[in-house]
Amino acid sequence: MIEIVRFRLAPGTDPASFVQADKAFQEDFAYHQPGLVRRTTARGDAGWVVITLWRSEEDARGAAARASQDPAARRLHDLIDQASVQTERYGELD
């Protein structure tokens, strides 16, 4: 399953601070989640994107639920303009 999350940073957020928080989230939380295959963050003219590959949609939903209780996830959340967040999930073709 492929998950794509597009967003902008919260007003006043320094991009370097976001990159540091994203790295901490990836190392301290994301890479410890069952079913995570790969996660990458990128920046473009339209904003930011995180692309995550999961074994299943259940793995992605479980990680999202656990993230609400994780300190690194909460720090990252605070740096993102929540009104701009767009999440898409795609199943792989057989």
C-alpha positions, 0 to 999 in steps of 0.5 A: 500500500502506498500512502502519500501525504501532502502539506505545507508547514505551519506559518512561521515554521523554519524548514530546517526545524521541520527537517530535524523534527521529521528525521527524529520522527522517522528514526524514533517512531516510523521505523519502529512501526509494523509493516513499514517498508519505506518512508521518504520526505520531499519538498517542492514548489507546491509544498511538502510530501511524505511517501510511505510504503506499507505492507497493508492499509491496516499497518498504515492505520495502526501506525496513524493511531499510535502516532497520536500518543507519540512525542516525536509525532506530536512535535512534527504535527505542530510544525504542519499546517493541518488545514493543508494536509491531504492524505491519499492511499493506493493499493498496489496492483496484482 
